[in-house]
Amino acid sequence: MNFKRKIRKTFDISNVKMKRMDSKEIPDDKEEVRLFVVGIDSDYLIPHFLKHYFDIGVDRIFYIDNDSSDNSLEMLEQYDRVHVWLQKEKFGVSNKQGITWRSYLLDRYGCGNWCLLVDADELFIYPNYENKTIQEFIKDQEDNGCDRVKARLIEMYSNKKVKNTTLKDSLIETCPYFDKSLYGCRDRLFGLKPFFSKMPLLRYHKDILVIAGAHRAKGYNKLSNINCGLLHFKFISNFLLWDSKHSNKLIRKIREKEKVYDGLGDINFYNEEVSMEYVGSKVLDVFKN
């Protein structure tokens, strides 16, 4: 079986059904940088998420809303370059944790484009992102023959207990600290060693297989050697409410395997001896080999 047929057998998207919630024009423009994301009850993240990605130069965002009960849809419809699909199917094994939904949209709107594949609580950063657009960054990768960029996950936290970490004007202002170690604060406090890298930025085509929540990808030509990051914002009080509502049996089973703790709200990840403060894209130098 050739590679393309193997992909289609493993990730069958022929039966994916979603309702599009907007009628905004989607141009056939291969120069656009496009972002694809799945979210559920993420209205507390959406303004910060969209601001970051539009600020760095992302052209268009494709948002799959997994039947939210908050104000997500009302928020998203206000943005001209955000297109929204409603998916009522439960997030789980049958859709490979939402990967088949995203693949469905990638095949239709991402082929030939550089695409970002991120979660709603992740902000992608690259060297000098404060002054260089993502298009300029991508041009540098293309000049070096690269068609994929990796990033390490950087767990962000505050200097307070999670239950007292209230969302401020920005996610970074709310959680400005991180651990330099390979597996971050979850390893330090709980001995967990989660995936610490992803492949969030690539030039997409139908022979690419993105698996395990963008932690791995197959079918690309050359991987960039530039250090990039995904700032991950899980440890805020809003997440405690989200988690209590959405921790289904599948997620709990996964957590039991990972020996995940109880009582997250009472945990303070900050430790003055090991915690480092975020200083913009210069933080990426900390993780250079």
N, C-alpha and C positions, 0 to 999 in steps of 0.2 A: 504493500500500500504506500503510495507516495505521500509526501509530507502534507500537501494541501488536503488530500482526502482524509488523512488521519486527523487533521485539525477539525474538519467538518463532522467526522464521526464522534469525536470526543466532546466538541462544543456545538451541539446542534442548536441553531438559532431559528430554525424554520418555523417553530411553533410559538415563538415569542409574540405576545400580544400586549400592547400598551396603547393607551389613549393619549394622543397629543392634545395639550391644553392651550396651545397658542396657534395663531395663524400668521406669525411674522415670517417674512421672506428669509430663506436660507440660500445665499448665493453659492454657485458652484465656483469657489475660489480656492485653489490649492495653495495660495500664499498665506491664507489665514492660519493662525495658530488656534487650535480648538481644544477645549477642555471638556471631559466627560466625567460625570460624578453621579453617584447614587446617594440620596439622603432621605431620612425619615425624621419628622419632628425636629428639624434643625433650624428653626427660625432664629434661635439665639446665635447661631453661627453664620447664617447667610450674609448679613451685611458686611461682616469682617472678611469672610471668604471672598465674596465678589469684589470688594474694594481692593484686596491684595492682588487678585489676578488681573483685574482690569488695569490697575496701576502699573504692573510690570509689562503690560502690552498684549495680554491674551485678547484675541479678536472676538471669540464667540464661545458661549458656554451651553452645553447640552446637559440638562439636569433631569434625572429620573427620580421622581418623588414616589416613595414607597407608601402611599396611602396615609399621608400625614394627617394628624388631627389638630395641628397647631396652625399658625398663620403662614406657613411656608409658601403655599401657592399664591396667596395674596401678595406676599413680598416679591416673589420671583416675577410675577406678571408686570411689575413696574419697570423692569429692565429690558431695553430694546434688543440687546444682543444675548439674551438668555432665552433658550427654548426649553419647554417643559413637557415631559411625558409623565402620565400617571400610571403607576403599576400597582395593582391591588393584590397581586400574588404575594404570598408570604415569603420573605427573605429566608433562604435556606438551601438545603442540599439539592433540591430539584432544579434550582437555577444557579447552582455553584456559587452561592452567596452573592448573587446579583451580577456575576461576571457575564452570564449569557445575555442579560438585558443590555449591558453596556456594549457587548460585542455586536449586538443587533444594530445599535446606533452607529458604532464605529464603521461597520460595513457600509452603511448608507451615507454617512456624513463625514467620515474621517479618512477614507482612502486617498492617499496621496498627500495628505496634510500632516504637519507636525502636530501631535496630539499630546495633551497632558491627561494622565489617568490618576486621579487622586481621590481621597476621601474628603468629606465635608469638614473634618477637623484637622486637615493638613494644609500647610502653606509651603509651596515649593520655593526654594531660594538657590541662587547660583552666585558665583563670584561677581561682586560689584553690581548686584541686582538693583541697588538703590539708584544707580546712574546709567545702567545699560538695560535696554529693553530685551524681552525674551527673544524677539526677532533677531536682534544683534547677536545675542548669545548663540542662537541656533545657526546663524551664518558662520560663526567661528567653528562650530562643530562640522558643518557641511564642508568648509574649506579643508578640514582634516579628514574628510571621507567618512565621518561618523553619522550613524542614523539612529543612535539610541544613547540615552544618558541615564546613569544610575544616580541614586541619592541615598544617603544614610538617614535613618529615622532619628530625630532628636526629640526626646521626650521633654516637654516644657512643663514647669511647675512654678508655684509661687513660694513665698516664705511663710505661708500660713497653712493651717489645716485645709483640706480640700473643701469641706463644708463651709468654710469662711472665705473661700476664694471666689469673690464676686466679679463677674465680668465687667470690665471697665471700657474705656473708649476703644481699646484695641486688645487683641488676644495676646500680643507680645507684652504690652503694659501689664496685663493681668498675670501672666506667667512668664517672667523674664529670666528664669534660671534653668539650668540643665546640668547633667553629669557628662564629664568628658569620656568616661569609660565606654567600652565597646557596646555593652548591652544597656547602659544607662541606669536610671534610678530604680527600675523594677528589679534589676539584678542585685543592686546594693541592698534593697530592703527585703526582697522576697526570694532571692536566689533564682529568679526567672531569667531565661535567656531567649527572648522573643526574636523574631526576624528583625534585623536591624538595617536592612537595605531594601530598596525597591527600584523598579525601573519605570519611573513615572513619565518620562518624556521620550517620545520616539516618532519617527516618520512611519505612519501606519500604512499597511497594505494587507490584503486578505490572506496572505501566507504567514502573517505573524500570529503567534499564539501567546496571549498574555494570560498567565495563570497565577493562582494563589494570591489574589488581590494585588496584582502588579509587582509581586516580589520577584517574579521570574518572567522572562519572555524568550521565545524561540522564533527563529526565522529572520533575524536582523543580519546586517553585514558587519558593522564595526561598532564597538562600544567606546564611547568617549572616556578618556582618563581624567576628566575634570571633576574635582570634588564638588558635589552639590548636596543639598539637604532638604529634608521634609520636616518642618517644625510641626510637632504633633501635640495638640491641645486637648487632652482628655481629662486632666485633673483640675476641673473647675466645678463649682457647686451645681451649675446647670446640668452637668452630666449625671450627677447623682439622681436627679429627677428623671432624666431620660432613661438611665439604666434600670431604675425600679419599674419602669413601664414596659421596656422592650427586652428584658433579659428572658428570652424564651428558652425552652428546654434544650435546643441545639446549642445555644450560646453557653448555657450553664454546663452542659456536658464538656464543651471545649475548655471552659474555665477549670472544671474539676481536674482535667488532665494536666493543666498548667499549674495546678496548685494555687490558684488565685485566692487571695485573702478575702476576709469579710471586714466590714467596718472601714471602707475606704474613706468615708467622710472625716474620720478622726485622725487621718494620717497627714503628717507634714513631711514632705519629701526634702525640704531644705536642710542642708548641713553645711555650716560655714567652712568646714575643712575641705569639702569636695565640690560643693555647688559653684558653678561659674555663671556669671551674668552675661546675657545676650548683648552683643555689641554690633549687631548688623552682620553683613556678609563676611566680615573678618572672622566670625566664629568658625567658618569653614577651615581656616588655617589650623585650628585646634586639632582637627581630625586628619591632617595630612600624615602620611606614614613617614 
